[in-house]
């Protein structure tokens, strides 16, 4: 009976796919699971922010500037309540305090999570698609095409990513102001404004971040295209698109996903930095980077304005780091079959 059970278990184990094995290994990684749970909670909070947030992100109350709940005055000793001879207005309607315009910091952090998560998902998706297409094309065709694409990648690598995004944002946003209604540039400007100024942040991250994925995809394709199963597919008359999508792409997708997941914290930091210097999200749309920049002006008297959005940024970046490390271990083919 025991031997039969062992044989059945071995058959089930052999039938499991690489992706199923990866999912099982990922579920056993406590840090990765913790990161995934944190991301899921933040995602739910961002999606349902209008129902969770006690106030609107742009709802101001000029009668309650820099108001804080009582517990914050106990955490930060310099924030003495007015009743105790200090300068701070106590108002428990604001869970994490209010900013200079009386806007609820907690509500703005919830809405700001939307910006960071959009960058975390859309930015890497653009970079992954561009990098995969360019890298696979370069590695599979080879020759002059490969050489030309790699030289373009070298030039892009030499140019600082943030500087390129800043120049692009400044150029296009100035062009929007001078464009006439009905033109393509004017339409792009309206679209950019409708999503809070994130359009060119996404485009900038995608354009400047495909090189790593492109080189990774090219290296993977160069090692795969000479394998026996690719030669067999050619011998059987398989077309180039079929070979690429049926045999090449499934074998390079794992490393590409790992690389992009590990790069997500960098994309989030790009957006936070751009918003910090005033080139990211357009006001009044909240962004954690923009909130940190606003709070930095009052950090000595009202440190909570900087601490809470910075803490939110810290938590989400570490959650993606934990998840990325877990995915790297789970999708490593050398770990297949290892508990």
C-alpha positions as CSV (number, residue, x, y, z in Angstrom):
1,X,0.0,0.0,0.0
2,X,2.8,2.4,0.9
3,X,4.6,1.6,-2.3
4,X,1.5,2.3,-4.4
5,X,1.0,5.6,-2.7
6,X,4.6,6.5,-3.4
7,X,4.1,5.6,-7.1
8,X,0.9,7.7,-7.3
9,X,2.6,10.6,-5.6
10,X,5.5,10.4,-8.1
11,X,3.1,10.4,-11.0
12,X,1.3,13.4,-9.7
13,X,4.6,15.2,-9.2
14,X,5.7,14.4,-12.7
15,X,2.5,15.7,-14.2
16,X,2.7,19.0,-12.5
17,X,3.8,21.8,-14.8
18,X,6.7,24.2,-14.2
19,X,4.2,27.0,-13.4
20,X,2.4,24.8,-10.8
21,X,5.7,23.9,-9.2
22,X,6.6,27.6,-9.1
23,X,3.2,28.5,-7.5
24,X,3.7,25.8,-4.8
25,X,7.3,27.0,-4.0
26,X,6.1,30.6,-3.9
27,X,3.3,29.7,-1.4
28,X,5.9,28.3,0.9
29,X,8.0,31.4,0.9
30,X,6.8,33.4,3.9
31,X,8.4,36.7,2.9
32,X,6.9,36.5,-0.6
33,X,3.4,35.6,0.7
34,X,3.6,38.5,3.2
35,X,4.6,40.8,0.4
36,X,1.7,39.6,-1.8
37,X,-0.8,40.0,1.0
38,X,0.4,43.6,1.7
39,X,0.1,44.4,-2.0
40,X,-3.3,42.9,-2.2
41,X,-4.5,44.9,0.9
42,X,-3.1,48.1,-0.6
43,X,-4.7,47.3,-4.0
44,X,-8.1,46.7,-2.4
45,X,-7.8,49.9,-0.3
46,X,-6.8,51.9,-3.5
47,X,-9.7,50.5,-5.6
48,X,-12.3,51.1,-2.8
49,X,-10.7,54.4,-1.6
50,X,-14.0,56.4,-2.2
51,X,-15.8,54.0,0.2
52,X,-12.9,53.7,2.7
53,X,-11.6,57.2,2.9
54,X,-13.4,59.4,5.4
55,X,-13.1,62.5,3.2
56,X,-12.3,63.3,-0.4
57,X,-8.7,63.7,-1.4
58,X,-9.3,67.4,-2.4
59,X,-11.8,68.2,0.3
60,X,-10.3,71.1,2.2
61,X,-11.3,72.6,5.6
62,X,-9.6,75.9,6.1
63,X,-10.8,75.9,9.7
64,X,-8.7,72.9,10.5
65,X,-5.2,73.4,9.0
66,X,-2.6,71.0,10.5
67,X,-5.2,69.5,12.8
68,X,-4.2,66.1,14.3
69,X,-5.9,63.4,16.4
70,X,-4.8,63.2,20.0
71,X,-2.7,60.0,19.5
72,X,-0.3,61.8,17.1
73,X,0.4,64.4,19.8
74,X,1.5,61.6,22.0
75,X,3.8,60.0,19.4
76,X,5.4,63.4,18.5
77,X,6.1,65.2,21.7
78,X,6.7,68.6,20.0
79,X,3.1,68.6,18.8
80,X,1.6,69.9,22.0
81,X,-2.2,70.5,21.9
82,X,-3.3,74.1,22.3
83,X,-5.1,73.1,25.5
84,X,-1.7,72.2,27.0
85,X,0.0,75.4,25.9
86,X,1.1,74.1,22.5
87,X,0.3,75.2,18.9
88,X,-1.5,72.2,17.6
89,X,-5.2,71.9,16.9
90,X,-6.7,68.6,18.0
91,X,-9.4,67.1,15.8
92,X,-10.0,63.4,16.0
93,X,-12.0,63.4,12.7
94,X,-8.6,63.2,10.9
95,X,-7.1,59.7,11.6
96,X,-3.6,60.7,10.4
97,X,-4.0,64.5,10.7
98,X,-4.6,67.2,8.1
99,X,-2.3,69.2,5.9
100,X,-2.1,73.0,5.5
101,X,-5.4,73.2,3.7
102,X,-7.2,71.0,6.1
103,X,-7.2,68.0,3.7
104,X,-7.3,64.6,5.3
105,X,-3.8,62.9,5.1
106,X,-5.2,59.4,5.5
107,X,-7.7,59.9,2.6
108,X,-4.9,61.4,0.4
109,X,-2.6,58.4,1.2
110,X,-5.4,56.0,0.1
111,X,-5.9,57.8,-3.2
112,X,-2.1,58.2,-3.6
113,X,-1.8,54.4,-3.5
114,X,-3.6,54.4,-6.9
115,X,-0.8,56.3,-8.5
116,X,2.0,54.1,-7.1
117,X,0.1,50.9,-8.0
118,X,-0.6,52.2,-11.5
119,X,3.1,52.9,-12.0
120,X,3.9,49.5,-10.4
121,X,1.7,47.6,-12.9
122,X,1.6,49.7,-16.1
123,X,5.2,50.8,-16.2
124,X,6.6,47.3,-16.0
125,X,4.0,46.1,-18.5
126,X,5.1,48.6,-21.1
127,X,8.8,47.9,-20.4
128,X,8.1,44.1,-20.5
129,X,6.3,44.3,-23.9
130,X,8.8,46.6,-25.5
131,X,11.8,44.7,-24.1
132,X,10.5,41.3,-25.1
133,X,9.6,42.3,-28.7
134,X,12.8,44.1,-29.3
135,X,15.0,41.5,-27.6
136,X,13.4,38.5,-29.3
137,X,13.6,40.2,-32.7
138,X,17.2,41.1,-32.1
139,X,18.3,37.6,-30.9
140,X,16.3,35.6,-33.4
141,X,17.1,37.6,-36.5
142,X,20.7,38.3,-35.6
143,X,23.1,39.9,-38.0
144,X,22.8,43.6,-38.8
145,X,19.4,43.9,-37.1
146,X,20.9,42.5,-33.9
147,X,23.9,44.8,-34.1
148,X,21.8,47.9,-34.7
149,X,19.4,47.2,-31.9
150,X,22.2,46.6,-29.4
151,X,23.9,49.8,-30.3
152,X,20.6,51.7,-29.7
153,X,20.4,50.0,-26.4
154,X,24.0,51.0,-25.5
155,X,23.1,54.7,-26.3
156,X,20.0,54.4,-24.1
157,X,21.9,52.9,-21.3
158,X,24.4,55.7,-21.4
159,X,21.6,58.3,-20.9
160,X,20.3,58.8,-17.3
161,X,16.8,57.4,-17.0
162,X,15.4,60.1,-14.7
163,X,17.0,62.9,-16.8
164,X,15.4,61.5,-19.9
165,X,12.0,61.3,-18.3
166,X,12.3,64.9,-16.9
167,X,13.3,66.3,-20.3
168,X,10.5,64.5,-22.0
169,X,7.9,65.7,-19.4
170,X,9.1,69.3,-19.6
171,X,9.1,69.3,-23.4
172,X,5.7,67.7,-23.9
173,X,3.9,69.7,-21.2
174,X,5.3,72.9,-22.6
175,X,4.1,71.8,-26.0
176,X,0.6,71.2,-24.6
177,X,0.3,74.8,-23.4
178,X,1.2,76.1,-26.9
179,X,-0.9,73.6,-28.9
180,X,-4.2,74.4,-30.6
181,X,-7.5,72.6,-29.9
182,X,-8.1,69.8,-32.4
183,X,-4.4,68.8,-32.8
184,X,-2.9,65.5,-31.7
185,X,-0.7,67.2,-29.2
186,X,-3.7,68.9,-27.6
187,X,-5.5,65.6,-27.4
188,X,-2.5,64.0,-25.7
189,X,-2.5,66.9,-23.3
190,X,-6.1,66.4,-22.4
191,X,-5.5,62.7,-21.9
192,X,-2.5,63.4,-19.7
193,X,-4.5,65.8,-17.6
194,X,-7.5,63.4,-17.3
195,X,-5.3,60.7,-15.6
196,X,-3.6,63.2,-13.3
197,X,-0.4,63.7,-15.4
198,X,0.6,60.1,-15.4
199,X,0.6,59.5,-19.2
200,X,4.1,60.6,-19.9
201,X,5.4,59.1,-16.6
202,X,4.2,55.7,-18.0
203,X,5.6,56.4,-21.4
204,X,8.9,57.7,-20.0
205,X,9.4,54.6,-17.8
206,X,8.5,52.3,-20.6
207,X,10.9,53.9,-23.1
208,X,13.8,54.1,-20.7
209,X,13.4,50.7,-19.1
210,X,13.2,48.3,-22.0
211,X,16.9,47.9,-22.4
212,X,17.5,45.5,-19.5
213,X,14.6,43.3,-20.6
214,X,15.7,43.6,-24.3
215,X,19.2,42.3,-23.5
216,X,17.8,39.6,-21.2
217,X,15.4,38.4,-23.9
218,X,18.1,38.6,-26.6
219,X,20.5,36.5,-24.4
220,X,17.8,33.9,-23.7
221,X,16.9,33.7,-27.4
222,X,20.5,33.3,-28.5
223,X,20.9,30.3,-26.2
224,X,17.5,28.8,-27.2
225,X,17.5,29.2,-31.0
226,X,20.4,26.6,-31.4
227,X,18.7,23.9,-29.3
228,X,17.5,20.6,-30.7
229,X,13.8,21.3,-30.3
230,X,14.0,24.5,-32.3
231,X,15.9,22.7,-35.0
232,X,13.3,19.9,-35.0
233,X,10.5,22.5,-35.3
234,X,12.2,24.1,-38.3
235,X,12.7,20.6,-39.8
236,X,9.0,19.9,-39.4
237,X,8.1,23.1,-41.3
238,X,7.0,25.3,-38.4
239,X,6.9,29.0,-39.4
240,X,9.0,31.6,-37.6
241,X,6.0,33.2,-35.8
242,X,4.9,29.7,-34.6
243,X,8.5,28.9,-33.3
244,X,8.6,32.3,-31.5
245,X,5.3,32.1,-29.8
246,X,5.1,28.3,-29.3
247,X,8.7,27.4,-28.4
248,X,10.7,30.5,-27.6
249,X,8.4,32.8,-25.6
250,X,7.3,30.2,-23.0
251,X,10.9,29.5,-22.2
252,X,12.0,33.1,-21.7
253,X,8.9,34.4,-20.0
254,X,9.9,33.3,-16.5
255,X,13.2,35.3,-16.3
256,X,11.5,38.3,-17.9
257,X,8.8,38.3,-15.3
258,X,11.4,38.0,-12.5
259,X,13.4,40.9,-13.8
260,X,10.4,43.2,-14.1
261,X,9.0,42.3,-10.7
262,X,12.4,43.1,-9.1
263,X,12.4,46.5,-11.0
264,X,9.0,47.6,-9.8
265,X,10.3,49.4,-6.7
266,X,12.6,51.4,-8.9
267,X,9.6,52.5,-11.1
268,X,7.7,53.5,-8.0
269,X,10.7,55.5,-6.8
270,X,10.9,57.3,-10.2
271,X,7.3,58.4,-9.9
272,X,7.8,59.5,-6.3
273,X,10.9,61.5,-7.2
274,X,9.2,63.2,-10.2
275,X,6.2,64.1,-8.0
276,X,8.6,65.3,-5.3
277,X,10.2,67.8,-7.7
278,X,6.8,68.8,-9.1
279,X,7.0,67.0,-12.5
280,X,4.9,63.9,-11.8
281,X,1.3,63.8,-10.9
282,X,-0.6,67.1,-11.5
283,X,-2.3,68.7,-8.4
284,X,-4.7,68.1,-6.8
285,X,-4.3,64.4,-7.5
286,X,-2.4,63.1,-4.5
287,X,0.9,61.2,-4.9
288,X,3.0,59.9,-2.1
289,X,6.1,61.7,-3.5
290,X,4.1,65.0,-3.8
291,X,2.8,64.6,-0.2
292,X,6.4,64.1,1.0
293,X,7.5,67.2,-0.8
294,X,4.6,69.3,0.7
295,X,5.3,67.9,4.2
296,X,9.0,68.5,3.9
297,X,8.3,72.3,4.1
298,X,6.8,71.8,7.6
299,X,8.9,68.8,8.8
300,X,10.2,70.5,11.9
301,X,6.7,71.6,13.2
302,X,4.5,69.0,11.6
303,X,6.6,65.8,10.9
304,X,3.6,63.6,10.5
305,X,3.0,65.2,7.0
306,X,6.2,63.6,5.8
307,X,6.4,60.5,8.0
308,X,3.1,58.8,7.0
309,X,3.3,59.0,3.2
310,X,7.0,58.0,3.4
311,X,6.0,55.0,5.5
312,X,3.4,54.0,2.9
313,X,6.0,54.3,0.2
314,X,8.5,52.3,2.2
315,X,5.9,49.5,2.9
316,X,4.8,49.1,-0.7
317,X,8.4,49.1,-2.1
318,X,9.5,46.4,0.4
319,X,6.4,44.3,-0.3
320,X,7.3,44.3,-4.0
321,X,10.9,43.5,-3.1
322,X,9.8,40.5,-1.1
323,X,7.5,39.3,-3.8
324,X,10.1,39.7,-6.5
325,X,12.7,37.7,-4.5
326,X,10.1,35.0,-4.0
327,X,9.2,34.9,-7.7
328,X,12.9,34.7,-8.6
329,X,13.3,31.6,-6.3
330,X,10.0,30.1,-7.4
331,X,10.6,30.4,-11.2
332,X,14.3,29.3,-11.0
333,X,14.3,26.1,-13.2
334,X,17.1,24.7,-11.1
335,X,14.7,24.6,-8.1
336,X,12.1,22.4,-9.9
337,X,11.2,19.4,-7.8
338,X,13.0,20.8,-4.8
339,X,10.9,21.4,-1.7
